[in-house]
Structure formats: C-alpha cells, structure tokens
C-alpha cells in the first residue's frame, strides 16, 4: 500500500531495474519467504519511469543511495542506505530493498511523502534529503 501523496511519478535506473528483476526471478525460483515483498517490489518496478543512470535526477532514491527520512508520526529522523538483500545490515543502517521500508523508498524524491504498510502497522515517511546517490556521484555501476 504505497501512496504517492503528492502525485509524483517514481523513477528508477535501467541498471537497477535489470538487477532487481534478476533478484526477483532468482528469489521466485527458490520459493522465497519474501514472496509478498517481492510482489510489492515487482509492482513498483512496473509503475516506475525507467531512465539511464546518467539521466536520473539527483534527488531520487536509487539502489545504494543513503537517505534521510522523517517518520511523520513520531518525528524521528532515520538514515538508511538502500541495498540488495545480501548487503543488508540494519545495525549500520543498510536496509534491504526487500524490507517493507526499503521497497517503499525506491524511486522516490526529496520532499515526497510515502505511506506504506509494514508488519507493525502503517509508516508515514517523508524523504528529507538524499545524502548520497551513486549516479549523481558518477558511480554508475555500484
């Protein structure tokens, strides 16, 4: 249940789409326990506008982006790096794209508000700032 409360289109790089589609395909073959999250991620990919890494706006969350979010309910500031499942490490703020908040983050821009169902209820988040985006840093193949 992801809502674009400001009506904006989400963006994703063609490089990220390719890698995420492989992730989904491989996980589906293994009958992954992450089936629900894989399905949600797949739905997000079908809705996204796909652009080249060089063409992605610098304020969009892409894979390996480090982002500052605000929990709109608690006011808490959160900092996450969006990563592939094998690189996830919650202790160091690396959140998997298959985690509910990770799936919610991809493709959104600074200033966007995200409403997303998580195991404990519904999260209302605001993208405060992109602290690092590989594409804007010239790191096109992280």
MDAnalysis code that builds the backbone (N, CA, C; Angstrom):
import MDAnalysis as mda
import numpy as np

u = mda.Universe.empty(426, n_residues=142, atom_resindex=np.repeat(np.arange(142), 3), trajectory=True)
u.add_TopologyAttr("name", ["N", "CA", "C"] * 142)
u.add_TopologyAttr("resid", np.arange(1, 143))
u.add_TopologyAttr("resname", ["UNK", "UNK", "UNK", "UNK", "UNK", "UNK", "UNK", "UNK", "UNK", "UNK", "UNK", "UNK", "UNK", "UNK", "UNK", "UNK", "UNK", "UNK", "UNK", "UNK", "UNK", "UNK", "UNK", "UNK", "UNK", "UNK", "UNK", "UNK", "UNK", "UNK", "UNK", "UNK", "UNK", "UNK", "UNK", "UNK", "UNK", "UNK", "UNK", "UNK", "UNK", "UNK", "UNK", "UNK", "UNK", "UNK", "UNK", "UNK", "UNK", "UNK", "UNK", "UNK", "UNK", "UNK", "UNK", "UNK", "UNK", "UNK", "UNK", "UNK", "UNK", "UNK", "UNK", "UNK", "UNK", "UNK", "UNK", "UNK", "UNK", "UNK", "UNK", "UNK", "UNK", "UNK", "UNK", "UNK", "UNK", "UNK", "UNK", "UNK", "UNK", "UNK", "UNK", "UNK", "UNK", "UNK", "UNK", "UNK", "UNK", "UNK", "UNK", "UNK", "UNK", "UNK", "UNK", "UNK", "UNK", "UNK", "UNK", "UNK", "UNK", "UNK", "UNK", "UNK", "UNK", "UNK", "UNK", "UNK", "UNK", "UNK", "UNK", "UNK", "UNK", "UNK", "UNK", "UNK", "UNK", "UNK", "UNK", "UNK", "UNK", "UNK", "UNK", "UNK", "UNK", "UNK", "UNK", "UNK", "UNK", "UNK", "UNK", "UNK", "UNK", "UNK", "UNK", "UNK", "UNK", "UNK", "UNK", "UNK", "UNK", "UNK"])
u.atoms.positions = np.array([
    [0.835, -1.186, 0.000],
    [0.000, 0.000, 0.000],
    [0.877, 1.246, 0.000],
    [1.462, 1.525, -1.115],
    [2.322, 2.693, -1.232],
    [1.507, 3.776, -1.903],
    [1.532, 4.935, -1.347],
    [0.789, 6.036, -1.949],
    [1.746, 7.163, -2.267],
    [1.566, 7.718, -3.440],
    [2.330, 8.920, -3.786],
    [1.428, 10.081, -3.406],
    [1.561, 10.515, -2.165],
    [0.612, 11.514, -1.673],
    [0.750, 12.847, -2.395],
    [1.868, 13.064, -3.070],
    [1.994, 14.310, -3.815],
    [1.799, 14.084, -5.305],
    [1.427, 12.854, -5.707],
    [1.108, 12.568, -7.095],
    [2.298, 12.461, -8.026],
    [3.516, 12.423, -7.521],
    [4.691, 12.358, -8.388],
    [4.940, 10.953, -8.908],
    [5.532, 10.904, -10.079],
    [5.980, 9.654, -10.679],
    [7.265, 9.205, -9.997],
    [7.435, 7.878, -9.798],
    [8.701, 7.403, -9.274],
    [9.636, 7.057, -10.427],
    [10.932, 7.155, -10.169],
    [11.960, 6.922, -11.177],
    [12.884, 5.810, -10.729],
    [13.446, 5.086, -11.703],
    [14.435, 4.052, -11.418],
    [15.359, 3.938, -12.626],
    [16.620, 3.608, -12.366],
    [17.551, 3.480, -13.486],
    [17.377, 2.133, -14.173],
    [17.708, 2.102, -15.456],
    [17.618, 0.839, -16.192],
    [18.568, -0.201, -15.590],
    [19.706, 0.237, -15.084],
    [20.674, -0.649, -14.446],
    [20.073, -1.283, -13.190],
    [19.397, -0.481, -12.361],
    [18.760, -1.007, -11.155],
    [17.610, -1.951, -11.513],
    [16.822, -1.607, -12.525],
    [15.705, -2.467, -12.934],
    [16.229, -3.841, -13.321],
    [17.290, -3.883, -14.109],
    [17.850, -5.168, -14.533],
    [18.268, -6.001, -13.322],
    [18.995, -5.391, -12.398],
    [19.474, -6.129, -11.230],
    [18.313, -6.557, -10.324],
    [17.317, -5.715, -10.170],
    [16.170, -6.058, -9.328],
    [15.319, -7.159, -9.963],
    [15.183, -7.144, -11.291],
    [14.431, -8.200, -11.958],
    [15.120, -9.550, -11.787],
    [16.458, -9.572, -11.835],
    [17.211, -10.806, -11.595],
    [16.991, -11.273, -10.153],
    [17.041, -10.343, -9.213],
    [16.795, -10.664, -7.804],
    [15.424, -11.307, -7.635],
    [14.403, -10.716, -8.231],
    [13.032, -11.225, -8.124],
    [12.937, -12.611, -8.761],
    [13.503, -12.754, -9.948],
    [13.452, -14.039, -10.647],
    [14.152, -15.139, -9.839],
    [15.339, -14.865, -9.329],
    [16.078, -15.857, -8.544],
    [15.353, -16.210, -7.252],
    [14.795, -15.227, -6.597],
    [14.067, -15.473, -5.347],
    [12.799, -16.269, -5.610],
    [12.125, -15.986, -6.703],
    [10.908, -16.730, -7.038],
    [11.226, -18.196, -7.311],
    [12.371, -18.457, -7.924],
    [12.777, -19.832, -8.195],
    [13.017, -20.612, -6.908],
    [13.450, -19.924, -5.881],
    [13.757, -20.576, -4.607],
    [12.545, -20.591, -3.673],
    [11.377, -20.180, -4.154],
    [10.186, -20.085, -3.306],
    [10.497, -19.275, -2.051],
    [10.974, -18.104, -2.264],
    [11.428, -17.237, -1.174],
    [10.347, -16.930, -0.157],
    [10.776, -16.826, 1.107],
    [9.857, -16.423, 2.172],
    [9.489, -14.949, 2.030],
    [10.207, -14.236, 1.169],
    [9.945, -12.810, 0.944],
    [8.945, -12.587, -0.185],
    [8.125, -13.595, -0.482],
    [7.212, -13.531, -1.630],
    [6.363, -12.278, -1.694],
    [5.770, -11.889, -0.560],
    [4.912, -10.695, -0.533],
    [5.710, -9.447, -0.902],
    [6.920, -9.341, -0.349],
    [7.744, -8.159, -0.614],
    [8.266, -8.162, -2.047],
    [8.553, -9.355, -2.567],
    [8.970, -9.452, -3.969],
    [7.853, -8.980, -4.885],
    [6.638, -9.372, -4.556],
    [5.481, -8.968, -5.359],
    [5.302, -7.445, -5.315],
    [5.441, -6.858, -4.127],
    [5.301, -5.403, -3.997],
    [6.400, -4.683, -4.784],
    [7.626, -5.214, -4.704],
    [8.730, -4.610, -5.451],
    [8.467, -4.711, -6.948],
    [8.003, -5.859, -7.386],
    [7.706, -6.049, -8.804],
    [6.641, -5.058, -9.274],
    [5.620, -4.834, -8.452],
    [4.577, -3.865, -8.794],
    [5.156, -2.456, -8.916],
    [6.068, -2.113, -8.007],
    [6.689, -0.788, -8.060],
    [7.493, -0.619, -9.344],
    [8.195, -1.670, -9.749],
    [9.003, -1.591, -10.971],
    [8.137, -1.367, -12.199],
    [6.937, -1.962, -12.222],
    [6.076, -1.785, -13.390],
    [5.510, -0.373, -13.478],
    [5.440, 0.327, -12.334],
    [4.886, 1.692, -12.313],
    [5.949, 2.772, -12.538],
    [7.209, 2.398, -12.381],
    [8.278, 3.395, -12.405],
    [8.624, 3.847, -13.824],
    [9.092, 5.074, -13.909],
    [9.658, 5.571, -15.160],
    [11.128, 5.173, -15.165],
    [11.530, 4.405, -16.177],
    [12.898, 3.895, -16.263],
    [13.743, 4.868, -17.078],
    [14.886, 5.263, -16.498],
    [15.798, 6.195, -17.154],
    [17.224, 5.648, -17.072],
    [18.128, 6.207, -17.867],
    [19.529, 5.803, -17.800],
    [20.138, 6.315, -16.489],
    [21.213, 5.667, -16.005],
    [21.846, 6.168, -14.784],
    [22.255, 7.640, -14.897],
    [22.739, 8.050, -16.043],
    [23.148, 9.450, -16.223],
    [21.942, 10.386, -16.258],
    [20.750, 9.835, -16.550],
    [19.555, 10.664, -16.666],
    [18.697, 10.720, -15.418],
    [19.120, 10.037, -14.361],
    [18.302, 10.028, -13.140],
    [18.467, 11.363, -12.408],
    [17.388, 11.984, -11.993],
    [17.519, 13.233, -11.233],
    [18.305, 12.987, -9.926],
    [19.090, 13.944, -9.486],
    [19.936, 13.759, -8.299],
    [19.169, 13.655, -6.984],
    [17.879, 13.948, -6.994],
    [17.103, 13.885, -5.754],
    [16.232, 12.637, -5.664],
    [16.561, 11.593, -6.445],
    [15.798, 10.346, -6.469],
    [16.558, 9.256, -5.715],
    [15.836, 8.466, -4.924],
    [16.442, 7.346, -4.209],
    [16.641, 6.187, -5.181],
    [17.899, 5.800, -5.369],
    [18.257, 4.660, -6.205],
    [18.937, 3.622, -5.314],
    [19.247, 2.477, -5.875],
    [19.970, 1.470, -5.112],
    [21.301, 2.049, -4.659],
    [21.677, 1.755, -3.439],
    [22.904, 2.222, -2.793],
    [22.887, 3.703, -2.431],
    [21.715, 4.327, -2.511],
    [21.583, 5.713, -2.049],
    [21.504, 5.726, -0.528],
    [22.075, 6.768, 0.065],
    [21.963, 6.999, 1.510],
    [20.992, 8.166, 1.677],
    [19.955, 7.943, 2.502],
    [18.845, 8.879, 2.564],
    [18.457, 9.244, 3.988],
    [18.042, 10.479, 4.150],
    [17.489, 10.936, 5.420],
    [15.970, 10.991, 5.260],
    [15.277, 10.244, 6.131],
    [13.819, 10.207, 6.130],
    [13.314, 10.735, 7.461],
    [12.090, 11.197, 7.470],
    [11.461, 11.569, 8.722],
    [10.202, 10.745, 8.887],
    [10.078, 10.097, 10.046],
    [8.857, 9.391, 10.388],
    [7.838, 10.474, 10.759],
    [6.802, 10.612, 9.974],
    [5.839, 11.701, 10.158],
    [4.961, 11.499, 11.391],
    [4.896, 10.288, 11.908],
    [4.096, 10.036, 13.098],
    [4.876, 10.320, 14.378],
    [6.134, 9.889, 14.428],
    [6.934, 10.061, 15.645],
    [7.849, 11.285, 15.590],
    [8.083, 11.804, 14.369],
    [9.017, 12.916, 14.208],
    [10.472, 12.469, 14.152],
    [10.713, 11.168, 14.316],
    [12.065, 10.617, 14.338],
    [12.731, 10.747, 12.968],
    [14.012, 11.128, 12.989],
    [14.813, 11.165, 11.768],
    [15.485, 9.814, 11.594],
    [15.429, 9.283, 10.392],
    [16.002, 7.984, 10.065],
    [16.992, 8.159, 8.925],
    [18.112, 7.458, 8.976],
    [19.070, 7.485, 7.876],
    [19.311, 6.045, 7.449],
    [19.051, 5.769, 6.167],
    [19.215, 4.428, 5.625],
    [19.984, 4.483, 4.314],
    [20.700, 3.393, 4.042],
    [21.272, 3.154, 2.727],
    [20.479, 1.998, 2.139],
    [19.926, 2.181, 0.944],
    [19.110, 1.166, 0.289],
    [20.027, 0.197, -0.446],
    [19.985, -1.080, -0.051],
    [20.916, -2.070, -0.599],
    [20.187, -3.334, -1.045],
    [20.934, -4.196, -1.740],
    [20.429, -5.511, -2.095],
    [20.454, -6.393, -0.843],
    [19.610, -7.423, -0.793],
    [19.481, -8.234, 0.423],
    [20.811, -8.742, 0.997],
    [21.723, -9.161, 0.170],
    [22.996, -9.690, 0.654],
    [23.865, -8.662, 1.356],
    [23.599, -7.384, 1.139],
    [24.387, -6.306, 1.748],
    [23.691, -5.679, 2.949],
    [22.472, -6.147, 3.248],
    [21.685, -5.552, 4.334],
    [22.362, -5.757, 5.688],
    [22.340, -4.703, 6.494],
    [22.885, -4.734, 7.853],
    [22.198, -3.613, 8.627],
    [21.124, -3.971, 9.307],
    [20.303, -2.984, 9.998],
    [21.134, -2.180, 10.998],
    [22.080, -2.836, 11.665],
    [22.923, -2.156, 12.658],
    [23.671, -0.964, 12.063],
    [24.071, -1.086, 10.795],
    [24.803, 0.014, 10.158],
    [23.918, 0.834, 9.222],
    [22.599, 0.659, 9.329],
    [21.667, 1.476, 8.551],
    [21.502, 1.041, 7.108],
    [21.950, -0.158, 6.760],
    [21.794, -0.665, 5.390],
    [20.541, -1.518, 5.345],
    [19.539, -1.005, 4.636],
    [18.236, -1.667, 4.598],
    [17.998, -2.304, 3.229],
    [17.538, -3.544, 3.259],
    [17.296, -4.295, 2.031],
    [16.127, -3.709, 1.245],
    [16.252, -3.758, -0.056],
    [15.163, -3.328, -0.929],
    [13.944, -4.238, -0.749],
    [14.152, -5.429, -0.172],
    [13.027, -6.337, 0.082],
    [12.366, -6.101, 1.428],
    [12.977, -5.297, 2.292],
    [12.327, -4.925, 3.546],
    [11.195, -3.950, 3.206],
    [10.112, -3.963, 3.980],
    [8.990, -3.077, 3.646],
    [9.397, -1.615, 3.428],
    [10.204, -1.060, 4.300],
    [10.599, 0.348, 4.119],
    [11.537, 0.495, 2.921],
    [12.381, -0.512, 2.679],
    [13.275, -0.478, 1.519],
    [12.498, -0.440, 0.219],
    [11.488, -1.302, 0.120],
    [10.636, -1.305, -1.070],
    [9.919, 0.031, -1.214],
    [9.502, 0.586, -0.092],
    [8.794, 1.867, -0.120],
    [9.683, 2.997, -0.621],
    [10.980, 2.951, -0.299],
    [11.887, 4.061, -0.602],
    [12.240, 4.200, -2.081],
    [12.407, 3.098, -2.771],
    [13.000, 3.150, -4.104],
    [12.198, 4.026, -5.067],
    [12.912, 4.902, -5.746],
    [12.305, 5.730, -6.773],
    [11.713, 7.042, -6.311],
    [11.649, 7.247, -5.012],
    [11.058, 8.482, -4.510],
    [12.072, 9.610, -4.439],
    [11.572, 10.823, -4.358],
    [12.401, 12.025, -4.419],
    [12.350, 12.806, -3.121],
    [13.335, 13.669, -2.955],
    [13.360, 14.584, -1.822],
    [12.031, 15.339, -1.769],
    [11.434, 15.375, -0.581],
    [10.161, 16.067, -0.393],
    [8.946, 15.165, -0.520],
    [9.107, 13.984, -1.129],
    [7.979, 13.066, -1.279],
    [7.561, 12.499, 0.071],
    [6.269, 12.214, 0.170],
    [5.715, 11.536, 1.348],
    [5.298, 10.146, 0.917],
    [5.597, 9.176, 1.775],
    [5.322, 7.777, 1.472],
    [4.481, 7.184, 2.594],
    [3.399, 6.517, 2.223],
    [2.593, 5.774, 3.180],
    [2.704, 4.310, 2.788],
    [3.171, 3.466, 3.729],
    [3.478, 2.077, 3.383],
    [3.126, 1.159, 4.540],
    [2.467, 0.038, 4.226],
    [2.119, -0.959, 5.244],
    [3.373, -1.734, 5.634],
    [3.611, -1.838, 6.933],
    [4.720, -2.614, 7.495],
    [4.130, -3.584, 8.511],
    [4.901, -4.600, 8.940],
    [4.340, -5.574, 9.879],
    [3.686, -4.947, 11.120],
    [4.191, -3.820, 11.615],
    [3.625, -3.204, 12.817],
    [2.522, -2.201, 12.552],
    [2.069, -2.058, 11.323],
    [1.029, -1.078, 11.007],
    [1.323, -0.352, 9.709],
    [1.210, 0.963, 9.727],
    [1.455, 1.784, 8.539],
    [2.497, 2.835, 8.892],
    [3.488, 2.992, 8.021],
    [4.518, 4.020, 8.206],
    [4.200, 5.196, 7.308],
    [4.327, 6.381, 7.860],
    [4.187, 7.619, 7.101],
    [5.546, 8.301, 7.137],
    [6.190, 8.349, 5.996],
    [7.547, 8.872, 5.918],
    [7.624, 10.047, 4.962],
    [8.598, 10.890, 5.194],
    [8.907, 11.975, 4.269],
    [10.387, 11.869, 3.920],
    [10.687, 11.960, 2.624],
    [12.074, 11.947, 2.179],
    [12.633, 13.348, 2.411],
    [13.527, 13.467, 3.393],
    [14.088, 14.772, 3.733],
    [15.239, 15.163, 2.806],
    [16.159, 14.213, 2.586],
    [17.346, 14.569, 1.817],
    [18.041, 13.308, 1.314],
    [18.595, 13.411, 0.109],
    [19.453, 12.352, -0.417],
    [20.869, 12.732, 0.013],
    [21.454, 11.930, 0.883],
    [22.792, 12.221, 1.393],
    [23.868, 11.751, 0.417],
    [23.567, 10.684, -0.312],
    [24.481, 10.160, -1.332],
    [23.653, 9.378, -2.330],
    [23.868, 9.675, -3.603],
    [23.243, 8.917, -4.677],
    [24.364, 8.524, -5.629],
    [24.570, 7.222, -5.878],
    [25.694, 6.797, -6.716],
    [25.739, 7.485, -8.080],
    [24.580, 7.607, -8.701],
    [24.548, 8.178, -10.053],
    [25.003, 9.628, -10.076],
    [24.557, 10.438, -9.120],
    [24.970, 11.848, -9.122],
    [26.431, 11.992, -8.724],
    [26.973, 10.953, -8.042],
    [28.388, 10.959, -7.676],
    [29.262, 10.391, -8.795],
    [28.624, 9.942, -9.890],
    [29.368, 9.373, -11.009],
    [29.672, 7.891, -10.839],
    [29.093, 7.277, -9.817],
    [29.300, 5.843, -9.572],
    [28.143, 5.078, -10.210],
    [28.212, 4.889, -11.514],
    [27.078, 4.360, -12.253],
    [26.851, 2.866, -12.106],
    [27.782, 2.129, -11.564],
    [27.618, 0.667, -11.526],
    [27.888, 0.076, -10.159],
    [27.412, 0.722, -9.113],
    [27.548, 0.170, -7.750],
    [26.534, -0.914, -7.541],
])
